[in-house]
C-alpha cells in the first residue's frame, strides 16, 4: 500500500501531526544551528562577524531557493499525481526536477563567484564588515549546489509520504555544523573561515543523504534515465508553481538589500549585528508554524487531487488553529525572556541594551503569522500560482519594503523595528479578506 494513500482516509489532525512533527524537528534543529553558529561567531569573531553572515546568507539562500522552488513546485504536482494514481507523470515530474535543479544551481554559482564584489556590496557589506563577508562568501558559495539539491529533495521526500526521512535532510547538516563549529571556530581559532567550512561540509552531507534515500530507502519514485529528459510541459508547471517560493526568496533578498543598507546608514555595524541576532531568533520562533505548513502541503495536495474537498477545508482550519496556538505560546515566552535570549549571543552590554527593545517590538504580531503562511501554502498546493505569489509576497514585498523605506524618515532606527509587526498584521488581515471573498468555502477557523 503506497504510503500516501492514508492521506485520503486517515484522521486529519493525526495526519497533520505525523507530517508536521518531523518537519518541525528538522526546522528546529536547523534554527538551533543558526543560533549556535551565530553565538560562536559573536563570541569568537565579534559583531563584525555577525554582520558578515547577515550579509552573505540572504544571497546564498537565494541561490539555494532555486532548488527549494523546484522542489515545492514539483512536489505539488507529485502529490496531485499520486492522488490521481498517475505514476508515470509522477516519475517524469521528479526527473525534470533533478535536471533543472542541477543545471540552474551550477549556473548561478559560477556567475556569483565571478561577480562577488558587486554582490557583497549590493547586499550591504559596507565598512569593516566587507573583509569578513568576503572570507565567508569565498568558501560557502561552493556548497550551495549541494544545498539546492538537498532542499529540492527534502520537499519531494515529504510529498511521497516519508516525513521522518525528510526530517533527517535538515537534521544531518545541522548536527554536522553543531559538531564542526566549536572545533573549527573555537578550538582551531579559524574564525570566519572555520564557520564557512563547517557550513559547506554540512551541505554536502545533506545532499549525500538525500541521494542515498532516493536510491535505497523509498519505493514511490522508480525513475530511469528516460525520465530525466527535459520536458517543457513539466518544467513549465514546476516553475509556475515553484515561482511562488522563488519569488518569495527573491523578495526576501531584495528586502535584505534594502534592510541591510538602511540599517548601516542608520546605526552602522551595530544595527546590522542586532538584526543578525534577531533574524536567528525569528528562525527559531517560526519553526513550529513552518513545520505545520510543510506538513500541511502534501496532505492538502493529495486530498485536492482526489477531490476530497471537505477534507481540504477541515485540514486548513486545523492547521491554522494548531499553528496560531503554538505561535502565541512562543510569543509570550519570548516577551518575558528577551534579555536572556539576547545575552546568549553576545556579552557586549551596548549591543544587549539596544537589541532587547528591538526584539520585543519586532515580534509583536507573531501570533498572526500562521494565517498568511497557511493561506499562501493552500494556493500553491492546489496549483493557483498567481494568488499564491501575491499572498506570499504580502509581508516582505508589498508591505515591509515600503515601510522600511518610509518609517525611518519619521522614527529613525526605531521605524525599522516598527515595520515588522505592522507588516505581519497587514499580511494576516489581507489574507483573511482574500479567502473571505475568493475562497469562501474555506474557513480558517472551522470547528467540526
Order of alpha helices (4+ residues) and beta strands (2+ residues): alpha-alpha-alpha-alpha-alpha-alpha-alpha-alpha-alpha-alpha-alpha-alpha-alpha-alpha-alpha-alpha-alpha
